[in-house]
Amino acid sequence: MIKRFCLYGFLKNQQYYDPFLLLAFLEKGMSFAVIGLLLGFRDLCINFMEIPSGAVADVLGRRRSMIVSFAGYIAAFAIFGLASSVWLMFVAMAFFSVGEAFRTGTHKAIIFEWLARNDRQSEKTKVYGFTRSWSKLGSALSVIIAAALVFTLKKYSWIFLMSIVPYMINIINLLTYPRYLDGETEHRNLREIVRLLLVSLRDSVRNRPLRRLIAESMGFEGGYAVTQYYLQPIIKAAAMALPAILGWSLLADLDERQRTAVLVGAVYFVLYLLSSYASRHSASVAARAGSEDRGAVWLWKMNLLTFVVIAAGLTVGALEWLPLTGAMGVAIAGFIGLSVIQNFWRPIQVSRFADRSDQKRMATVLSIESQGKAIFGAAISPLLGLAVQVLHDMYYAPDDPAVTSLQFLPVALAGVLIAVGILLTGRPAVTRQSEVAGKQIGKAR
């Protein structure tokens, strides 16, 4: 089953659109402000659909929920690839939200169900980190394929359509999962499904450690989900400047999309390989820190430091103390660092939720977590998009590299404020259960 779990993650991360998502939207004539609204709309839709998705997965079967999820993704990819109207982009994003809502937390619940049945709960961080590392290896391969598609076809729309193929294969993979991984399902009516959700929501609010975990996920992963896409236009700006500064005749002979494809492919390939390593070794962070909770504190501090570095790089570029490529290089390295930190974080965070949640309602609790992240993303995505667009409109000139750096400064400042806010509100409670788990991880190493 671990092989099938790894195959699931590998295929799920054949997201050829992901390294070029913002650039694809810009190609369709959308402004940063409209893109921010679109991403905020996505998070609102996910938030709305998360209400029943986790409870449905726990009550009616997790495999069926996953299949619904991938059907939603496939519909979204088709519309993204074939349509150009802004309004159809919102329709596609609604289908994409179906995919996100019915997937988030559900496959993790399947993994934990299998671990519980095989009496391997103490390995949850290690096993989940291992399967997540295969997801990131899939991402590393996908960015090479995506870059080759953009380089050859010189159009971003094809990357959406090509993403349909691995997602159809993954539906077949999910159909091979044994029925018992659906969990303890019962056929209940809508009222009972809503009641299950409300009970889990009530427990999440009343349980202080669980409430803290949800707040941390909103800040750490919600913030990362919103800011990560701004790496793409930063890479594009660096790609445009490289040939002139370095005198690379080969890059100079390529058009804008081809240059961007080469640099995006290189940067994201490194990013995904490092992310795979981080996921696989997340248990080491928890072990060295003494527990998952203390490991989370370490990662919050690293997150803050990285956003400070990104802000410094963008500011240096705006002040022209470094050439554009030097400033952008600092920012790009910072975003790569954020991805690595996030992939150390996620397995640890899921394990923290598992320590504090009823196994029977695990998918529901993780869906509530995802709902919180979606609310946070819906709130800040339009604000960030508007801030970037305002700076772009006020100062941008094709021959002024400083503003190319300056317009993305709000993204870094938002990350700094989020991290400072979490760290100032107090360290997460370290439970006795978490201490024991940390010691078990250390023994496993």
N, C-alpha and C positions, 0 to 999 in steps of 0.2 A: 504493500500500500504506500510506503514512503516513496517508492519510484513513481507511482501514479500521482501522488501529491506533488512531486517535483515536476512531473510532466505537465500537470495542470498549470503550475506557476510559470513554467517555461513558455507554454503556448499562450497563456493569458497575457504575458508581457511582450508578445509580438505586436506591439502597439507602434506601428510604423509612423503614425501621425504625431506621436508624443513629442519628439525632439523638434518638430517643425510646426506645432499647433498654432502658436501666435503668428508665425510667419505666414501660415496658410490663411489665417483670418485676415491678416493685413493684405494679402494678395487678392482677397475677395472685396477689397475696398473698405474694410472696417477700420475705424479709428481706435486708439487705445481706450478711449472712454466707452465706446460701444462694446469692445471686447471685455472690458471690466464688467459692464452690465450683463453680457452673455455668461461670463463665468459666475457672476452673482446669481443669475437666473438658474444656472446649473445647480448651485448649492441649495437654492430655495426648493427646487424640484426634488433634489435628493432628500432634503429635510422633510418634505411632505410625504414622500414615498417610503421613507424609513419608518414612518409611524406603524404601518402594518407589516413591513417586510420581515423583520426579525421574528416577530410573533408567528407569522405564517410559516417561516422556516422551522421554528420549534414545534409547531402544531401539525402542519400538513406534510412536512418532509423537506429536508435541506437540499437534496439532489434536484427536486423539481424547481425549487427556488433558484438554484444555480442555472438551470436550463432556461428559465424565464429571463434571467439576467443576461445571458449571452445572446438570446434572441433580441433583446433590447439594444445591445451593443451593435449587432449586425444591422439592424434597421437604421441606427444612427449613422454608422459608417457609410451606408448607401446614400443617405441624404446629404451628408457632408461632402461626399465625393462628387455627386452629380448636380447638386443645386448651387446657386450663387446668390439667391435672394437672402437678405438679412433675416427676414421673418422665417424663412425655411431653416435657417441656422438655429433659430430658437426651437423650432419643432424637432430638429435633429438632437438638440441638447436635451430636450425632454425625454426622448428615447434613450439617450446616453445615461440620463439620470436613473431610468428604470434599471439599466445594467448595473450601475454603481450601487443603488439601494438594495437590490436583491442579492448582490454578491458580497457586499461588505459585512464582515463578521461571520457569514454563513460557512465559508470554507474553513475558516479557523475553528469554528465549532465542530466541524466534521473531523478535523485533525485531533482536537482534544477529546472527542468522543472515542476515536480509535485508540488514543493513548490511555484513556481510562479503562477501556475494555481489555487492554493488554497490560494493565498495571504498570504503566510507564509514565505516570504523571510527573515524576521528578525530572524527566527529561524534556519537559515542555519547551523551555527556552532553547535548548540544544536542537531539538527536532524541528521546531518552527523556524529557527534561524537557518538550519540546513536547507529546508524547503524554500525559504525566502531567498537564499543565495542562488538557487537554481532559477528563480524568477529573475534575478538580476543578470544572470548569465544569458537568459533569454532576451533581456533588454539590450545587452551588449551586442548580441547577434542582430537584433531587430534594427539597431541604429545603423549598422553597416548596410543592411538591406535597404533601409529607408534612404540613406545617403546615396546609394547607388541608383535608386529609383529617381530621386530628385536630380542627380547629376545627369542621368541619361534622358529623362523625359522633360526636364526643365519646367516642371509644374508640380505644385504641391498636392493637388487634388487626388492624384493616383494613390498616394500613401494611405488615404482612408479606404479606398476600394480594396487594396491588397490586404488590409488588416482583416477582411472578412474571412479569408481562407483558414488561418490558424484558429480562429474562433469557432468555425464550424467543426474542425477536427476536435477541439476541446469539448464540444457537446458530446461527441462520441466517447471521449475519455471519461466524462462524468457518468455516462450511462453504464460504464463497466464497474462503477463503485458498488460494493455490496449494499443491500437494502438496509441492513442494521445501522448504517451510518446516517440514515435519516433521523436517528434519535428516537426517543419514545414519543411517537406521533399518535394523536387522537383526532378523530373527526369532530370538530366543534363548529358551532355557528359563529357568525361575525361578533356577536356580543361577547362570547367567551374569549375570542382572539383579542379583542380590545381590552378585556379584563386582565388577561395575561400581560399585555403591554403596560397597563396602568400599575399593576402590582410591581413589575420590574422597575418602572419609572419611580414609583414611590420608594422602593428600596434603595435606588440609586441616589435619591435626594436625601433620605434619612441617614444613609450610611456615609459618615463623614469621609473616611478614606476613599470610598468609591466616588463620592462627589468630587474630591480633590483630583482623582485620576482623570475624570471626565474634563475638568477644567484644564488640566495639563495637556491632554490630548487636543483640546480646542486650540490652545496656544501654540503648542509645538508642531503638530501635524497640520492643523488648520492654517497656521501661518505659512508653513512650508508649501502646502498645496497651492496657496495663492501666489507666493513670491517666485516659485521655481520657474515659471514660464518666462519670466523676464530675462532669464539667461539667454534665451534665443535671440532677441534683438541685440543684446550686448555682443554675442558672438558674431552676428551679422555685421555690426559696426566694425569690429576688429578685423573681420575678413575683408572688408572693403579697404581698410587702411594698410594691411600687410604688404601687398605687392609694391606700393609706392615707397614704403619705409624700408623694406628689406631688399627691394630690387628683385623679387622672385618673378622672373619672366614667365615661368610656367603658370603661376596664379594670375598674372596680368593678362594672359591670353584667354582666361576663362571668363564667362559672364557672371553676373551677380549671383544667380542661384547656384551655379556650379561652385563658385568660391565658397559660398555659405555652406553648401552641402559637404564640401571637403572638411571645413573647419568644425562644423557641427558634428559630423561623423566622428572626427578625431576626439573632440572634447567629450562627447557623450559616451563613446566607447570606453575611454578611461574612467569616466564617472561611474558607469555601470559595473565595470570590473571591480573598482574599489568598493562599490556598494555591495556587490556579491560577497567580497571578503568580509566586510563589516557585518553583514547579516550572519554569516557563518561563525563569526567569532564574537557575537554579542554576549554569549554566555561568559566569555572571559572577562568582559567589562564588569558584569554582575559579580563574578567571583572575586575579582581584585578589589572591587568596592566593598565587598562584604555582603551585599544583598542587591536585589533588583532596585529597591527604593534608593539606596545610596548611589547605585550606578546611574539612576535617572538624574540625581542632583549633579553628578559629574557632567552628564551630557547637556544639561541646561546651561551650565557655565561655559562649556565649549561652544554651544549654540550662540550665546551672547557674544563671546569673543570673535566668532566668525563673522557675525553681522557687523561688528565694529570694524573688522578688517575690510569688509566689502564697502562700508560707508566711507572709510578712509581712502580706499582706492578710487572710488568715484569722485570724491572731493578733490583728491590730488589731480585727477584728470581734468576736472572743471577749472582748477587754478592753473592748469598747464605747467605744473611742476614736473610732470613726466609726459612723454609723448603718448598719444592716444592708446597705442598698443600696450604700453607699459601699464597704464591705468586700467585698461580693460583686462589685461592679464591678471592683475590683482583681483579684480571683481570675479573673473571666470574661475580662478583658483578658489575663491571664497565660496562660490556656488557649488563647486565640486565638493568642498569640505562639508557644506551643509547636507548634501546628499549622503555622504558617508556617515555623518553623525545621525541623520534620520534613520539610517538602516541599522545602526547600532541600537537606536532607540526603540524601533517598532517591536522586535521580539521581546525585549525587556518589558515594554508597556503591556503587551498582550498577556505576558505571564503575570504581571501585577494584577490585571483584571481577573485572570483565572484564579488567583489566590483569594480573591474577595467576592467571587460570584458563585451562585448556585449553578452547578453544571447543567441542570435541566433548562436553565434560562440563559445559557451562555450567549447564544446567538442574539437573543433579545437585548441583553446588556451591551454587547458590542455594537448593535444597531443604534442603541441610545447614544453610545459614544460617538458613532459616526454622525448621528443627527446633530449632536453638539458641535462637531467640527464643521458640518455643513452650515449651521446657523452663523458661526463665526466667519466662515468664508464668504457667505452671502452678504455679511455686513461690511467687510473690508475690501472685497474685490472691486466693487464700483468706485469706492473712494480712492483706492490705489490707481486704478485705471484713469480716473479723472485727474488725479495729481500729476501723473506722468504726462497725460495729454496737455494739461495746462502749461507745464514747463516746456514741452515740445513746441507748442504754439507760440509761446512768448519769446523764445530765444533761438529756436532751431534755424540753422543756415547750413547748407551742404558743405561750405568751406570752413565751418567752425566746429572742430572736433570736440571742443570743451563741452558744449551743450549736449553732445551725444552721450557724454558721461553724466552730466548733471541731471538730465531728465529722469534718470532711474534712481536718484538718491532717495526719494520717498520710500522705495521698496526696502532699502537697507535700514532706514530709520524705523520703519514699522516693525521689522524684526527685532531691533534693539529694544524698542519700547515693550514689546510682548515679553521678551526674556527677562528684562528688568522687573516688570510687573509680577511675573511668576516667582522670581527669586526673592522679591521683597515681601511677598505675602506669606512667606514661611516655607520651611522644608516640608516635604511630604512625610506623613506619619510612617514610621518604620515598624511594621508589625512583627510579632514573634514568628508568625508563619513565614514572613519574608526572610527573616534571619536564618531560619532552618533551611529554606530553599537555597539561600546563598551558600550555606555550608555544603549542601548536597551537590551543588554545581561545582564547588571547589574540589570535592572528592572525585567527581566524575572526570575532572581535568587531570 
